[in-house]
Amino acid sequence: MAKRNKLEIIRDILRIIQKNHPIKPTPLLRMSNISSSRFKGYYSELLEKEFVKETYGKNKKITLTEKGYRYLEKYSAIINFIDEFEL
């Protein structure tokens, strides 16, 4: 199995959040299948770029923002384009 690149890891993290909306940080870390130090870097970037947001109640939960949903849509469109033209 090939290593995932940065865009694929971001897509995978956002998909996990989308499917388990909202999700706590620890299950997200486990499901993302990357080390905790790498996860922290990606997660910080996603927060900084406003792809995800944290909500607080009894526990901290993570949800996608509109920008996060748009990323998933655009990523899918690009992959479909590449597949269609066999690039």
VMD Tcl script that builds the backbone (N, CA, C; Angstrom):
set m [mol new atoms 261]
animate dup $m
set s [atomselect $m all]
$s set {name element resname resid chain x y z} {
  {N N MET 1 A 0.836 -1.178 0.000}
  {CA C MET 1 A 0.000 0.000 0.000}
  {C C MET 1 A 0.884 1.245 0.000}
  {N N ALA 2 A 0.591 2.172 -0.862}
  {CA C ALA 2 A 1.384 3.389 -0.982}
  {C C ALA 2 A 1.110 4.328 0.191}
  {N N LYS 3 A 2.110 5.130 0.519}
  {CA C LYS 3 A 1.945 6.125 1.562}
  {C C LYS 3 A 0.979 7.204 1.100}
  {N N ARG 4 A 0.217 7.730 2.035}
  {CA C ARG 4 A -0.697 8.824 1.710}
  {C C ARG 4 A 0.067 10.133 1.692}
  {N N ASN 5 A -0.292 10.994 0.752}
  {CA C ASN 5 A 0.321 12.323 0.748}
  {C C ASN 5 A -0.503 13.257 1.634}
  {N N LYS 6 A -0.047 14.478 1.774}
  {CA C LYS 6 A -0.679 15.442 2.670}
  {C C LYS 6 A -2.150 15.653 2.329}
  {N N LEU 7 A -2.459 15.832 1.053}
  {CA C LEU 7 A -3.845 16.082 0.654}
  {C C LEU 7 A -4.740 14.892 0.966}
  {N N GLU 8 A -4.218 13.681 0.815}
  {CA C GLU 8 A -4.990 12.477 1.122}
  {C C GLU 8 A -5.238 12.343 2.622}
  {N N ILE 9 A -4.242 12.676 3.419}
  {CA C ILE 9 A -4.409 12.601 4.869}
  {C C ILE 9 A -5.444 13.618 5.325}
  {N N ILE 10 A -5.379 14.827 4.791}
  {CA C ILE 10 A -6.370 15.849 5.129}
  {C C ILE 10 A -7.758 15.373 4.720}
  {N N ARG 11 A -7.876 14.831 3.511}
  {CA C ARG 11 A -9.166 14.299 3.053}
  {C C ARG 11 A -9.671 13.225 4.001}
  {N N ASP 12 A -8.794 12.307 4.396}
  {CA C ASP 12 A -9.196 11.217 5.280}
  {C C ASP 12 A -9.674 11.744 6.637}
  {N N ILE 13 A -8.968 12.700 7.196}
  {CA C ILE 13 A -9.368 13.279 8.487}
  {C C ILE 13 A -10.732 13.955 8.348}
  {N N LEU 14 A -10.913 14.733 7.286}
  {CA C LEU 14 A -12.191 15.417 7.091}
  {C C LEU 14 A -13.330 14.432 6.855}
  {N N ARG 15 A -13.073 13.350 6.138}
  {CA C ARG 15 A -14.106 12.323 5.917}
  {C C ARG 15 A -14.504 11.647 7.218}
  {N N ILE 16 A -13.534 11.379 8.063}
  {CA C ILE 16 A -13.828 10.766 9.362}
  {C C ILE 16 A -14.733 11.685 10.166}
  {N N ILE 17 A -14.417 12.966 10.175}
  {CA C ILE 17 A -15.250 13.929 10.898}
  {C C ILE 17 A -16.648 13.970 10.288}
  {N N GLN 18 A -16.712 13.978 8.972}
  {CA C GLN 18 A -17.998 14.032 8.281}
  {C C GLN 18 A -18.869 12.809 8.628}
  {N N LYS 19 A -18.277 11.637 8.638}
  {CA C LYS 19 A -19.029 10.404 8.895}
  {C C LYS 19 A -19.404 10.244 10.359}
  {N N ASN 20 A -18.650 10.831 11.267}
  {CA C ASN 20 A -18.858 10.665 12.708}
  {C C ASN 20 A -19.196 11.995 13.371}
  {N N HIS 21 A -19.875 12.829 12.683}
  {CA C HIS 21 A -20.156 14.213 13.049}
  {C C HIS 21 A -21.055 14.307 14.260}
  {N N PRO 22 A -20.743 14.997 15.328}
  {CA C PRO 22 A -19.416 15.478 15.715}
  {C C PRO 22 A -18.614 14.337 16.343}
  {N N ILE 23 A -17.318 14.543 16.434}
  {CA C ILE 23 A -16.439 13.491 16.955}
  {C C ILE 23 A -15.494 14.078 18.004}
  {N N LYS 24 A -15.164 13.264 18.968}
  {CA C LYS 24 A -14.194 13.664 19.988}
  {C C LYS 24 A -12.790 13.522 19.414}
  {N N PRO 25 A -11.828 14.278 19.953}
  {CA C PRO 25 A -10.458 14.238 19.417}
  {C C PRO 25 A -9.779 12.869 19.465}
  {N N THR 26 A -9.930 12.118 20.551}
  {CA C THR 26 A -9.224 10.837 20.668}
  {C C THR 26 A -9.690 9.815 19.628}
  {N N PRO 27 A -10.995 9.618 19.434}
  {CA C PRO 27 A -11.405 8.692 18.373}
  {C C PRO 27 A -10.950 9.154 16.985}
  {N N LEU 28 A -10.943 10.456 16.774}
  {CA C LEU 28 A -10.474 10.986 15.485}
  {C C LEU 28 A -9.011 10.630 15.274}
  {N N LEU 29 A -8.201 10.806 16.299}
  {CA C LEU 29 A -6.778 10.444 16.224}
  {C C LEU 29 A -6.624 8.967 15.885}
  {N N ARG 30 A -7.350 8.116 16.560}
  {CA C ARG 30 A -7.238 6.671 16.322}
  {C C ARG 30 A -7.640 6.302 14.896}
  {N N MET 31 A -8.754 6.871 14.441}
  {CA C MET 31 A -9.278 6.524 13.121}
  {C C MET 31 A -8.429 7.092 11.983}
  {N N SER 32 A -7.676 8.153 12.257}
  {CA C SER 32 A -6.879 8.781 11.197}
  {C C SER 32 A -5.654 7.954 10.821}
  {N N ASN 33 A -5.259 7.033 11.697}
  {CA C ASN 33 A -4.171 6.104 11.414}
  {C C ASN 33 A -2.832 6.796 11.123}
  {N N ILE 34 A -2.535 7.826 11.900}
  {CA C ILE 34 A -1.223 8.481 11.857}
  {C C ILE 34 A -0.756 8.694 13.289}
  {N N SER 35 A 0.512 8.963 13.459}
  {CA C SER 35 A 1.051 9.156 14.800}
  {C C SER 35 A 0.435 10.403 15.441}
  {N N SER 36 A 0.461 10.427 16.764}
  {CA C SER 36 A -0.142 11.569 17.457}
  {C C SER 36 A 0.585 12.867 17.144}
  {N N SER 37 A 1.896 12.830 16.961}
  {CA C SER 37 A 2.625 14.068 16.641}
  {C C SER 37 A 2.261 14.575 15.252}
  {N N ARG 38 A 2.153 13.678 14.282}
  {CA C ARG 38 A 1.733 14.094 12.930}
  {C C ARG 38 A 0.290 14.583 12.952}
  {N N PHE 39 A -0.559 13.883 13.713}
  {CA C PHE 39 A -1.959 14.272 13.813}
  {C C PHE 39 A -2.076 15.696 14.352}
  {N N LYS 40 A -1.317 16.004 15.395}
  {CA C LYS 40 A -1.374 17.348 15.988}
  {C C LYS 40 A -1.048 18.419 14.960}
  {N N GLY 41 A -0.059 18.150 14.119}
  {CA C GLY 41 A 0.304 19.105 13.072}
  {C C GLY 41 A -0.815 19.305 12.065}
  {N N TYR 42 A -1.375 18.210 11.581}
  {CA C TYR 42 A -2.483 18.305 10.628}
  {C C TYR 42 A -3.696 18.967 11.265}
  {N N TYR 43 A -4.007 18.579 12.492}
  {CA C TYR 43 A -5.177 19.124 13.180}
  {C C TYR 43 A -5.023 20.633 13.400}
  {N N SER 44 A -3.845 21.051 13.806}
  {CA C SER 44 A -3.600 22.489 13.987}
  {C C SER 44 A -3.798 23.245 12.688}
  {N N GLU 45 A -3.306 22.675 11.599}
  {CA C GLU 45 A -3.468 23.308 10.294}
  {C C GLU 45 A -4.941 23.385 9.892}
  {N N LEU 46 A -5.688 22.325 10.141}
  {CA C LEU 46 A -7.116 22.328 9.803}
  {C C LEU 46 A -7.877 23.371 10.619}
  {N N LEU 47 A -7.519 23.532 11.881}
  {CA C LEU 47 A -8.141 24.567 12.707}
  {C C LEU 47 A -7.760 25.959 12.212}
  {N N GLU 48 A -6.476 26.142 11.947}
  {CA C GLU 48 A -5.964 27.435 11.497}
  {C C GLU 48 A -6.608 27.873 10.189}
  {N N LYS 49 A -6.794 26.927 9.279}
  {CA C LYS 49 A -7.372 27.241 7.970}
  {C C LYS 49 A -8.899 27.179 7.976}
  {N N GLU 50 A -9.462 26.928 9.159}
  {CA C GLU 50 A -10.911 26.918 9.381}
  {C C GLU 50 A -11.647 25.852 8.566}
  {N N PHE 51 A -11.043 24.672 8.439}
  {CA C PHE 51 A -11.710 23.527 7.822}
  {C C PHE 51 A -12.547 22.799 8.873}
  {N N VAL 52 A -12.126 22.908 10.128}
  {CA C VAL 52 A -12.837 22.294 11.246}
  {C C VAL 52 A -12.974 23.314 12.363}
  {N N LYS 53 A -13.907 23.023 13.266}
  {CA C LYS 53 A -14.035 23.865 14.454}
  {C C LYS 53 A -14.306 22.980 15.654}
  {N N GLU 54 A -13.962 23.514 16.802}
  {CA C GLU 54 A -14.186 22.797 18.048}
  {C C GLU 54 A -15.424 23.373 18.725}
  {N N THR 55 A -16.241 22.481 19.262}
  {CA C THR 55 A -17.388 22.912 20.044}
  {C C THR 55 A -17.218 22.334 21.444}
  {N N TYR 56 A -17.669 23.088 22.410}
  {CA C TYR 56 A -17.496 22.669 23.794}
  {C C TYR 56 A -18.851 22.561 24.462}
  {N N GLY 57 A -19.055 21.472 25.120}
  {CA C GLY 57 A -20.221 21.225 25.951}
  {C C GLY 57 A -19.682 20.446 27.118}
  {N N LYS 58 A -20.212 19.260 27.304}
  {CA C LYS 58 A -19.655 18.374 28.320}
  {C C LYS 58 A -18.244 17.950 27.918}
  {N N ASN 59 A -18.039 17.707 26.630}
  {CA C ASN 59 A -16.732 17.317 26.084}
  {C C ASN 59 A -16.430 18.153 24.849}
  {N N LYS 60 A -15.155 18.201 24.507}
  {CA C LYS 60 A -14.769 18.873 23.263}
  {C C LYS 60 A -15.133 17.976 22.094}
  {N N LYS 61 A -15.771 18.559 21.091}
  {CA C LYS 61 A -16.129 17.818 19.876}
  {C C LYS 61 A -15.651 18.608 18.672}
  {N N ILE 62 A -15.415 17.882 17.595}
  {CA C ILE 62 A -14.891 18.487 16.371}
  {C C ILE 62 A -15.937 18.333 15.281}
  {N N THR 63 A -16.177 19.412 14.551}
  {CA C THR 63 A -17.128 19.393 13.445}
  {C C THR 63 A -16.488 20.048 12.222}
  {N N LEU 64 A -17.039 19.747 11.065}
  {CA C LEU 64 A -16.583 20.374 9.826}
  {C C LEU 64 A -17.222 21.738 9.679}
  {N N THR 65 A -16.496 22.634 9.069}
  {CA C THR 65 A -17.058 23.925 8.695}
  {C C THR 65 A -17.483 23.835 7.235}
  {N N GLU 66 A -18.111 24.877 6.744}
  {CA C GLU 66 A -18.492 24.917 5.335}
  {C C GLU 66 A -17.251 24.760 4.447}
  {N N LYS 67 A -16.158 25.363 4.858}
  {CA C LYS 67 A -14.907 25.265 4.095}
  {C C LYS 67 A -14.405 23.820 4.039}
  {N N GLY 68 A -14.574 23.083 5.125}
  {CA C GLY 68 A -14.189 21.675 5.154}
  {C C GLY 68 A -15.023 20.843 4.196}
  {N N TYR 69 A -16.326 21.111 4.167}
  {CA C TYR 69 A -17.201 20.409 3.228}
  {C C TYR 69 A -16.819 20.736 1.782}
  {N N ARG 70 A -16.502 21.994 1.511}
  {CA C ARG 70 A -16.101 22.390 0.152}
  {C C ARG 70 A -14.816 21.695 -0.261}
  {N N TYR 71 A -13.868 21.553 0.668}
  {CA C TYR 71 A -12.621 20.847 0.371}
  {C C TYR 71 A -12.921 19.429 -0.095}
  {N N LEU 72 A -13.791 18.733 0.620}
  {CA C LEU 72 A -14.131 17.359 0.246}
  {C C LEU 72 A -14.787 17.302 -1.134}
  {N N GLU 73 A -15.658 18.248 -1.429}
  {CA C GLU 73 A -16.311 18.297 -2.743}
  {C C GLU 73 A -15.294 18.536 -3.853}
  {N N LYS 74 A -14.427 19.521 -3.670}
  {CA C LYS 74 A -13.425 19.857 -4.694}
  {C C LYS 74 A -12.421 18.723 -4.864}
  {N N TYR 75 A -12.008 18.108 -3.766}
  {CA C TYR 75 A -11.061 16.993 -3.846}
  {C C TYR 75 A -11.667 15.865 -4.675}
  {N N SER 76 A -12.919 15.563 -4.408}
  {CA C SER 76 A -13.608 14.506 -5.153}
  {C C SER 76 A -13.697 14.845 -6.638}
  {N N ALA 77 A -14.000 16.096 -6.957}
  {CA C ALA 77 A -14.093 16.522 -8.357}
  {C C ALA 77 A -12.749 16.364 -9.064}
  {N N ILE 78 A -11.676 16.734 -8.394}
  {CA C ILE 78 A -10.335 16.626 -8.989}
  {C C ILE 78 A -9.973 15.161 -9.232}
  {N N ILE 79 A -10.237 14.301 -8.257}
  {CA C ILE 79 A -9.931 12.872 -8.401}
  {C C ILE 79 A -10.762 12.268 -9.529}
  {N N ASN 80 A -12.027 12.634 -9.623}
  {CA C ASN 80 A -12.878 12.133 -10.712}
  {C C ASN 80 A -12.354 12.577 -12.071}
  {N N PHE 81 A -11.884 13.813 -12.158}
  {CA C PHE 81 A -11.311 14.343 -13.394}
  {C C PHE 81 A -10.074 13.531 -13.791}
  {N N ILE 82 A -9.191 13.306 -12.828}
  {CA C ILE 82 A -7.960 12.543 -13.084}
  {C C ILE 82 A -8.293 11.124 -13.539}
  {N N ASP 83 A -9.252 10.500 -12.870}
  {CA C ASP 83 A -9.648 9.134 -13.231}
  {C C ASP 83 A -10.299 9.082 -14.618}
  {N N GLU 84 A -11.145 10.061 -14.897}
  {CA C GLU 84 A -11.851 10.085 -16.181}
  {C C GLU 84 A -10.886 10.162 -17.361}
  {N N PHE 85 A -9.841 10.952 -17.206}
  {CA C PHE 85 A -8.892 11.126 -18.297}
  {C C PHE 85 A -7.655 10.250 -18.152}
  {N N GLU 86 A -7.704 9.351 -17.184}
  {CA C GLU 86 A -6.632 8.395 -16.936}
  {C C GLU 86 A -5.262 9.053 -16.828}
  {N N LEU 87 A -5.228 10.118 -16.044}
  {CA C LEU 87 A -3.982 10.861 -15.844}
  {C C LEU 87 A -3.190 10.300 -14.680}
}
mol reanalyze $m
mol bondsrecalc $m
mol representation Tube
mol addrep $m
